[in-house]
Amino acid sequence: MTATTRRAFVKNAALAAFGIGAAPAWLTRAAFAGTPGKHVLVAIFQRGAMDGLNAVIPFGEKRYAELRPALAVPRESIVELDGFFGLHPALKPLYPMWEAKQLAAIHATGSPDPTRSHFDAQDFMESGTPGRKATRDGWLNRAIGPRKATSPIRAVSMGGTLARSLRGPNAAVAMNTIGSFQVRDNAQSEFMSMYSQSTDTVLKGTGKETFEAVKLLESISKSKPASTVNYPNSRLGTSLQQIAMLIKADAGLEVAFADTTGWDTHVGQAPALERLLGDFAQSLAAFHQDLGARMAGVTVVSMSEFGRTAKENGNRGTDHGHANVMFALGGDVQGGKVLGNWPGLEPEQLYERRDLAVTTDFRDVLSGVVQHHSGTQDMAKIFPGYEAKPLHFFRPMQ
């Protein structure tokens, strides 16, 4: 088998990245786990640090407008939620979900680690261990847990590489789209033969599992569950459309990860944020419409590595901050509320007198989501070294 053929196979198959061992990720053996569950958890990462203060706006704070003379959203344009908070006008597509009490916002959330480095903060949030760089697996991989499973696509990461959140010993698959996860150039039979004849259990097992995923996804791609919903032609829109297809195909999906980039708005924030929030809201609205009644078994949670400064800078933008806002969407979410302990924007209330303070650890939000999704109570296994205080914002299980 030539090196060129092997490289072509890896590239064209959009192979899963399994495990965290010393061997290359795509060669690391991990038993497929999990039976198709009642609930599906979808995690969305907004990379670059979203400006939560201009997403879920505390217009009831006098200091909001004072801190942002150029960037404060005009009161008449804000989509009012509760008399104190409101949505950025670009997030208006989310308001019907808010009215239906299926959408909640959790404000002043974030990591206790003070880093303002995008790379470190994203790593800490995806590993679930702020301040610890040695953690090799991700919180979402630990959350799915090892189970005996029939589905080779119980955990899916949208994109060309496996997300940090899903890296670990439990099997997960990375793909750009369902249709792209396939073996081209007539290499399938050749590699299946190589894997089946191999005496290396790692190589043989991974080959079998990869082709199981390929066959299942090819079948789903051909069937293409019907949808008349128009998703945005964007990275997030495409990812959520693919995830919806997997959910509607009843293929055993349990968790999925998607991300969106470009949220680092140091300069000229207003038009950039309007575009980004618009894409975010339209993508979620399309996903919600596409799944319809199936949203009763789906929870979406969003996060960003940190927030942005309370005060605008001299370039009509904002700089790296601390606390942010998370969203939770789903049929079981007790929404229509802005949750969390609002710290205020007065100088003495700000973190280091410049940033919104963190009053809810992001792990407490995710702990509540994981408990609802899987029933797991032992959060020490999901977020090691942290005594979680799960935030519960779900309707009682039926």
C-alpha positions as CSV (number, residue, x, y, z in Angstrom):
1,M,0.0,0.0,0.0
2,T,1.6,3.3,-1.1
3,A,1.9,6.3,1.2
4,T,0.2,8.4,-1.5
5,T,-2.8,6.1,-1.5
6,R,-3.0,6.0,2.2
7,R,-2.9,9.8,2.4
8,A,-5.6,10.1,-0.2
9,F,-7.8,7.7,1.7
10,V,-7.4,9.6,4.9
11,K,-8.2,12.9,3.2
12,N,-11.1,11.8,1.1
13,A,-12.8,9.7,3.7
14,A,-13.0,12.7,6.0
15,L,-12.0,10.2,8.7
16,A,-13.0,10.3,12.3
17,A,-10.5,11.3,14.8
18,F,-10.6,8.7,17.5
19,G,-9.0,8.8,21.0
20,I,-6.1,10.5,22.5
21,G,-3.4,7.9,22.5
22,A,0.2,8.2,21.1
23,A,-0.9,6.7,17.8
24,P,-2.3,9.0,15.1
25,A,-5.9,10.0,16.1
26,W,-7.5,8.2,13.1
27,L,-5.7,4.9,14.1
28,T,-6.6,4.9,17.8
29,R,-9.0,2.2,18.7
30,A,-12.2,3.0,20.7
31,A,-15.2,0.8,20.9
32,F,-18.4,2.4,19.6
33,A,-20.6,3.2,22.4
34,G,-24.2,4.1,23.1
35,T,-27.5,3.2,21.9
36,P,-29.7,5.7,20.2
37,G,-30.9,8.0,23.0
38,K,-34.0,9.9,23.5
39,H,-32.2,13.3,23.6
40,V,-29.7,14.8,21.3
41,L,-27.3,17.5,22.6
42,V,-25.9,20.0,20.2
43,A,-23.1,22.3,21.3
44,I,-22.2,25.4,19.4
45,F,-18.9,27.3,19.9
46,Q,-18.7,31.0,18.9
47,R,-15.0,31.4,18.4
48,G,-13.4,34.8,18.8
49,A,-15.3,36.0,21.9
50,M,-18.8,37.2,21.1
51,D,-19.9,40.5,22.6
52,G,-22.6,39.3,25.0
53,L,-23.4,42.8,26.1
54,N,-24.6,43.7,22.6
55,A,-26.3,40.3,22.1
56,V,-28.5,40.2,25.2
57,I,-28.5,43.9,26.0
58,P,-29.0,45.2,29.6
59,F,-30.8,48.3,28.4
60,G,-32.1,48.8,31.9
61,E,-28.6,49.7,33.0
62,K,-27.9,53.4,32.7
63,R,-24.2,52.6,32.4
64,Y,-24.7,50.5,29.3
65,A,-25.2,53.5,27.0
66,E,-22.6,55.6,28.9
67,L,-19.9,52.9,28.3
68,R,-20.8,52.6,24.6
69,P,-21.6,56.0,23.1
70,A,-21.0,54.7,19.5
71,L,-21.9,50.9,20.0
72,A,-24.9,51.0,22.2
73,V,-27.9,49.7,20.3
74,P,-30.7,52.3,20.3
75,R,-33.5,51.6,22.7
76,E,-36.1,51.6,20.0
77,S,-34.3,48.9,18.0
78,I,-33.8,46.5,20.9
79,V,-36.1,43.4,21.0
80,E,-37.4,43.7,24.5
81,L,-37.5,40.6,26.6
82,D,-38.3,41.4,30.2
83,G,-38.1,45.2,30.8
84,F,-34.4,45.1,31.6
85,F,-32.8,42.9,29.0
86,G,-33.4,42.8,25.2
87,L,-32.1,41.1,22.1
88,H,-29.9,42.7,19.5
89,P,-32.3,43.4,16.5
90,A,-30.3,40.8,14.4
91,L,-31.4,38.2,16.9
92,K,-35.1,38.8,16.3
93,P,-35.5,35.4,14.5
94,L,-35.0,33.9,18.0
95,Y,-37.9,35.8,19.6
96,P,-40.6,33.3,18.6
97,M,-38.7,30.6,20.5
98,W,-38.4,33.0,23.5
99,E,-42.2,33.6,23.4
100,A,-42.7,29.8,23.2
101,K,-40.5,29.5,26.3
102,Q,-38.1,27.2,24.5
103,L,-35.1,29.6,24.6
104,A,-33.2,30.8,27.6
105,A,-30.2,33.1,28.0
106,I,-27.7,32.7,30.8
107,H,-25.9,36.0,31.4
108,A,-22.6,36.8,33.1
109,T,-21.3,33.3,32.4
110,G,-17.7,32.3,31.8
111,S,-14.5,30.7,33.0
112,P,-12.9,31.6,36.3
113,D,-9.5,31.6,34.5
114,P,-8.5,35.2,33.8
115,T,-6.7,34.5,30.5
116,R,-7.4,36.8,27.6
117,S,-5.8,34.5,25.1
118,H,-8.2,33.1,22.6
119,F,-6.2,29.9,22.2
120,D,-5.9,29.2,25.9
121,A,-9.5,30.2,26.8
122,Q,-11.0,28.0,24.0
123,D,-8.8,25.1,25.1
124,F,-9.9,25.5,28.7
125,M,-13.6,25.7,27.8
126,E,-13.5,22.8,25.4
127,S,-11.5,20.6,27.8
128,G,-13.8,21.7,30.7
129,T,-10.7,22.3,32.9
130,P,-9.9,26.0,33.2
131,G,-6.3,26.7,33.9
132,R,-5.2,23.2,33.2
133,K,-3.4,22.7,29.9
134,A,-2.5,19.0,30.4
135,T,-6.1,17.7,30.0
136,R,-6.1,15.5,26.9
137,D,-9.8,14.9,26.4
138,G,-12.8,17.2,26.0
139,W,-15.9,17.7,28.2
140,L,-18.3,16.5,25.5
141,N,-16.3,13.3,25.0
142,R,-16.4,12.6,28.7
143,A,-20.1,13.4,28.7
144,I,-21.1,10.7,26.2
145,G,-19.3,8.0,28.2
146,P,-18.4,4.5,27.1
147,R,-21.4,2.4,26.2
148,K,-22.1,-0.6,24.0
149,A,-23.5,0.9,20.9
150,T,-24.8,0.1,17.5
151,S,-24.4,3.5,15.8
152,P,-21.0,4.5,14.5
153,I,-22.1,8.1,14.4
154,R,-23.4,8.7,18.0
155,A,-21.0,11.7,18.3
156,V,-20.4,14.0,15.4
157,S,-18.1,17.0,15.0
158,M,-18.9,19.2,12.1
159,G,-15.7,20.3,10.3
160,G,-12.6,18.8,8.8
161,T,-11.0,18.0,12.1
162,L,-12.4,16.7,15.4
163,A,-13.3,19.4,17.8
164,R,-11.3,19.7,21.0
165,S,-14.6,19.2,23.0
166,L,-15.1,15.7,21.4
167,R,-11.5,14.4,21.6
168,G,-11.0,11.5,23.9
169,P,-11.3,7.7,24.3
170,N,-15.0,7.5,23.2
171,A,-15.6,7.3,19.5
172,A,-16.5,10.4,17.6
173,V,-16.7,11.3,13.9
174,A,-15.6,14.5,12.1
175,M,-17.1,15.5,8.8
176,N,-17.7,18.6,6.7
177,T,-21.0,17.3,5.3
178,I,-22.7,14.0,5.3
179,G,-22.1,13.6,1.5
180,S,-18.4,14.3,1.8
181,F,-17.8,11.5,4.3
182,Q,-17.0,8.8,1.8
183,V,-14.2,6.8,0.3
184,R,-13.4,7.9,-3.3
185,D,-11.0,6.7,-6.0
186,N,-12.1,3.1,-5.7
187,A,-10.0,2.8,-2.6
188,Q,-12.7,1.3,-0.4
189,S,-12.3,-2.4,-1.3
190,E,-8.5,-2.1,-1.3
191,F,-8.4,-0.6,2.2
192,M,-11.1,-2.9,3.6
193,S,-9.0,-5.8,2.4
194,M,-5.9,-4.3,4.1
195,Y,-7.8,-3.8,7.4
196,S,-9.5,-7.2,7.4
197,Q,-6.2,-9.0,6.9
198,S,-4.3,-7.0,9.4
199,T,-3.2,-8.6,12.6
200,D,-3.0,-5.2,14.3
201,T,-6.2,-4.9,16.4
202,V,-6.0,-1.1,16.4
203,L,-5.8,-0.9,12.6
204,K,-8.3,-3.6,12.0
205,G,-10.9,-2.3,14.4
206,T,-10.6,1.3,13.2
207,G,-11.0,0.3,9.6
208,K,-14.1,-1.7,10.3
209,E,-15.7,1.2,12.3
210,T,-14.7,3.8,9.7
211,F,-16.4,1.9,6.9
212,E,-19.5,1.3,9.0
213,A,-19.7,5.1,9.4
214,V,-19.1,5.6,5.7
215,K,-21.9,3.2,4.7
216,L,-24.4,4.6,7.1
217,L,-23.7,8.2,6.1
218,E,-23.9,7.3,2.4
219,S,-27.3,5.8,3.0
220,I,-28.5,8.9,4.8
221,S,-27.0,11.2,2.1
222,K,-29.0,9.3,-0.6
223,S,-32.2,9.3,1.4
224,K,-31.9,13.0,2.3
225,P,-34.8,13.5,4.7
226,A,-37.0,16.1,3.1
227,S,-36.8,19.7,4.2
228,T,-38.3,22.8,2.8
229,V,-36.4,25.0,5.3
230,N,-34.0,27.6,4.0
231,Y,-30.8,27.6,6.0
232,P,-28.2,30.4,5.7
233,N,-25.4,29.6,3.3
234,S,-22.8,29.8,6.0
235,R,-20.6,27.5,8.1
236,L,-23.1,27.3,10.9
237,G,-26.1,27.1,8.7
238,T,-24.7,24.2,6.8
239,S,-23.6,22.4,10.0
240,L,-27.0,22.7,11.6
241,Q,-28.7,21.5,8.4
242,Q,-26.5,18.4,8.4
243,I,-27.1,17.7,12.1
244,A,-30.9,18.0,11.5
245,M,-30.6,15.4,8.7
246,L,-28.8,13.0,11.1
247,I,-31.5,13.6,13.8
248,K,-34.3,13.0,11.3
249,A,-32.7,9.9,9.9
250,D,-32.9,8.3,13.4
251,A,-29.3,7.1,13.0
252,G,-28.4,7.0,16.6
253,L,-26.9,10.5,17.0
254,E,-26.5,11.5,20.6
255,V,-24.2,14.6,20.6
256,A,-23.1,17.0,17.9
257,F,-20.7,19.9,17.8
258,A,-20.6,22.9,15.5
259,D,-18.7,26.2,15.6
260,T,-18.8,29.6,14.0
261,T,-15.9,32.0,13.7
262,G,-15.2,35.8,13.3
263,W,-16.4,37.1,16.7
264,D,-13.2,39.0,17.5
265,T,-14.6,42.5,16.9
266,H,-11.8,44.9,17.9
267,V,-12.5,47.3,15.0
268,G,-15.8,48.4,13.4
269,Q,-17.9,46.0,15.6
270,A,-21.4,47.1,14.7
271,P,-21.7,45.8,11.1
272,A,-19.7,42.7,11.9
273,L,-21.7,41.8,14.9
274,E,-25.0,42.4,13.1
275,R,-23.9,40.0,10.4
276,L,-22.7,37.3,12.8
277,L,-25.7,37.5,15.1
278,G,-28.0,37.4,12.1
279,D,-26.4,34.3,10.9
280,F,-26.5,32.7,14.3
281,A,-30.2,33.5,14.8
282,Q,-31.3,32.5,11.3
283,S,-29.4,29.3,11.5
284,L,-31.0,28.4,14.9
285,A,-34.4,29.4,13.7
286,A,-34.1,27.2,10.6
287,F,-32.9,24.3,12.7
288,H,-35.8,24.7,15.0
289,Q,-38.3,24.9,12.2
290,D,-36.7,22.0,10.4
291,L,-37.0,19.6,13.4
292,G,-40.4,20.7,14.4
293,A,-41.8,18.3,17.0
294,R,-38.5,16.6,17.2
295,M,-37.1,19.6,19.2
296,A,-38.8,18.0,22.2
297,G,-35.8,15.7,22.2
298,V,-33.1,18.1,21.3
299,T,-31.1,20.6,23.4
300,V,-28.8,23.3,21.9
301,V,-26.3,25.1,24.0
302,S,-24.0,27.9,22.8
303,M,-20.8,29.2,24.3
304,S,-17.9,31.6,23.6
305,E,-14.4,31.6,25.2
306,F,-14.9,35.0,27.0
307,G,-16.8,38.2,26.5
308,R,-15.7,41.7,25.6
309,T,-14.9,44.9,27.4
310,A,-17.8,46.8,28.8
311,K,-16.4,50.0,27.4
312,E,-15.9,50.4,23.7
313,N,-12.4,51.2,22.5
314,G,-11.2,54.0,20.2
315,N,-11.8,51.9,17.0
316,R,-15.6,51.5,17.4
317,G,-14.9,48.0,18.7
318,T,-14.4,46.2,21.9
319,D,-11.5,44.3,23.3
320,H,-11.0,40.9,25.1
321,G,-13.2,40.8,28.3
322,H,-14.4,38.3,30.8
323,A,-18.0,37.2,31.2
324,N,-20.4,36.5,28.3
325,V,-23.9,35.1,27.6
326,M,-24.8,31.5,26.8
327,F,-28.0,30.4,25.1
328,A,-30.0,27.2,25.6
329,L,-32.7,26.1,23.2
330,G,-34.9,23.1,23.2
331,G,-38.4,21.7,23.6
332,D,-37.6,20.8,27.3
333,V,-36.0,24.1,28.1
334,Q,-37.9,26.3,30.6
335,G,-37.2,29.4,28.6
336,G,-38.5,32.9,28.2
337,K,-36.0,33.9,30.9
338,V,-32.6,35.6,31.3
339,L,-31.0,33.4,33.9
340,G,-27.9,34.0,36.1
341,N,-26.9,36.6,38.7
342,W,-26.6,39.9,37.0
343,P,-23.5,41.7,38.5
344,G,-24.0,45.2,37.2
345,L,-21.9,47.6,35.2
346,E,-20.8,50.2,37.8
347,P,-17.0,50.5,38.0
348,E,-16.8,48.7,41.3
349,Q,-19.0,45.9,39.9
350,L,-16.9,45.2,36.8
351,Y,-14.1,42.6,36.8
352,E,-10.9,44.6,37.0
353,R,-13.0,47.7,36.5
354,R,-13.4,46.9,32.8
355,D,-15.3,43.7,32.1
356,L,-18.6,42.1,33.0
357,A,-17.9,39.9,36.0
358,V,-18.5,36.1,35.9
359,T,-21.2,35.1,38.3
360,T,-22.1,31.7,36.8
361,D,-19.3,29.2,35.9
362,F,-19.9,27.8,32.4
363,R,-19.4,24.4,33.8
364,D,-22.5,24.8,35.9
365,V,-24.6,25.5,32.8
366,L,-23.1,22.6,30.9
367,S,-23.5,20.3,34.0
368,G,-27.3,21.0,34.0
369,V,-27.4,20.3,30.2
370,V,-25.5,17.0,30.6
371,Q,-27.6,15.8,33.5
372,H,-30.8,16.5,31.5
373,H,-29.3,14.9,28.4
374,S,-27.9,11.7,29.8
375,G,-29.1,11.4,33.4
376,T,-25.5,11.4,34.6
377,Q,-25.2,12.8,38.1
378,D,-21.5,12.4,38.7
379,M,-20.2,15.7,37.3
380,A,-16.8,15.1,38.8
381,K,-16.1,12.8,35.9
382,I,-17.2,15.3,33.3
383,F,-15.5,18.3,34.9
384,P,-12.6,16.9,37.0
385,G,-11.3,19.1,39.8
386,Y,-14.5,21.1,40.0
387,E,-17.5,20.8,42.3
388,A,-20.3,21.6,39.9
389,K,-23.5,23.4,40.9
390,P,-25.7,22.3,37.9
391,L,-28.0,25.0,36.7
392,H,-31.4,23.5,36.1
393,F,-33.6,25.1,33.5
394,F,-35.5,22.2,32.0
395,R,-39.0,21.0,32.4
396,P,-39.5,17.8,34.4
397,M,-38.9,14.6,32.4
398,Q,-42.1,12.9,31.3
